[in-house]
């Protein structure tokens, strides 16, 4: 289960990307998440996925 609060979600997703996944697509596929929904939710708190850093910044 992933956090619903956007700030907690940001922390959770960045931790998973850093420690377990090489990219956002792999994370979304493995955790059965809608990539667009995830990006929109984090965009709402002004964070965007950076492929080079493999994290939301």
C-alpha contacts under 8 A as a table, 3 or more apart, distances in Angstrom:
res1	aa1	res2	aa2	distance
2	X	9	X	6.79
2	X	12	X	7.55
3	X	6	X	7.50
3	X	8	X	5.97
3	X	9	X	5.04
3	X	12	X	7.46
4	X	8	X	7.39
4	X	9	X	6.39
5	X	8	X	5.37
5	X	9	X	5.93
6	X	9	X	4.84
6	X	10	X	6.07
6	X	41	X	6.65
6	X	42	X	6.27
6	X	45	X	7.08
7	X	10	X	5.08
7	X	11	X	6.49
7	X	45	X	7.71
8	X	11	X	5.18
8	X	12	X	6.14
9	X	12	X	5.02
9	X	13	X	5.98
9	X	42	X	7.95
10	X	13	X	5.29
10	X	14	X	6.05
10	X	42	X	6.78
10	X	56	X	7.23
11	X	14	X	5.32
11	X	15	X	6.08
12	X	15	X	5.24
12	X	16	X	6.27
13	X	16	X	5.10
13	X	17	X	6.08
13	X	55	X	7.97
14	X	17	X	5.00
14	X	18	X	5.99
14	X	55	X	5.43
14	X	56	X	6.47
15	X	18	X	5.12
15	X	19	X	6.02
16	X	19	X	5.28
16	X	20	X	5.30
16	X	21	X	6.40
16	X	27	X	7.60
17	X	20	X	5.70
17	X	21	X	4.75
17	X	22	X	6.55
17	X	23	X	6.65
17	X	24	X	7.05
17	X	27	X	7.06
17	X	54	X	6.45
17	X	55	X	6.40
18	X	21	X	6.67
18	X	22	X	7.77
18	X	54	X	7.23
18	X	55	X	7.32
21	X	24	X	7.30
21	X	26	X	6.26
21	X	27	X	5.82
22	X	26	X	6.97
22	X	54	X	7.06
23	X	26	X	5.59
23	X	27	X	6.60
23	X	51	X	7.19
23	X	54	X	5.90
24	X	27	X	5.10
24	X	28	X	6.14
24	X	35	X	7.75
24	X	54	X	7.24
25	X	28	X	5.21
25	X	29	X	6.08
25	X	35	X	7.27
26	X	29	X	5.16
26	X	30	X	6.03
27	X	30	X	5.26
27	X	31	X	5.99
27	X	33	X	7.92
28	X	31	X	5.27
28	X	32	X	5.50
28	X	33	X	4.61
28	X	34	X	6.48
28	X	35	X	5.96
29	X	32	X	5.05
29	X	33	X	6.51
30	X	33	X	7.88
33	X	37	X	7.99
33	X	38	X	7.32
34	X	37	X	5.33
34	X	38	X	6.22
35	X	38	X	5.12
35	X	39	X	6.12
36	X	39	X	5.16
36	X	40	X	6.07
37	X	40	X	5.12
37	X	41	X	6.11
38	X	41	X	5.20
38	X	42	X	6.32
39	X	42	X	5.27
39	X	43	X	5.87
39	X	48	X	6.92
39	X	49	X	7.32
40	X	43	X	4.88
40	X	44	X	6.24
41	X	44	X	5.21
41	X	45	X	7.36
42	X	45	X	5.44
42	X	46	X	6.53
42	X	47	X	5.33
42	X	48	X	6.80
43	X	46	X	4.68
43	X	47	X	4.90
43	X	48	X	5.80
44	X	47	X	7.36
47	X	56	X	5.68
47	X	57	X	5.21
48	X	56	X	5.09
48	X	57	X	5.61
49	X	54	X	7.11
49	X	55	X	5.67
49	X	56	X	4.22
49	X	57	X	6.38
50	X	53	X	5.53
50	X	54	X	5.65
50	X	55	X	5.60
50	X	56	X	5.88
50	X	57	X	6.61
51	X	54	X	4.74
51	X	55	X	6.98
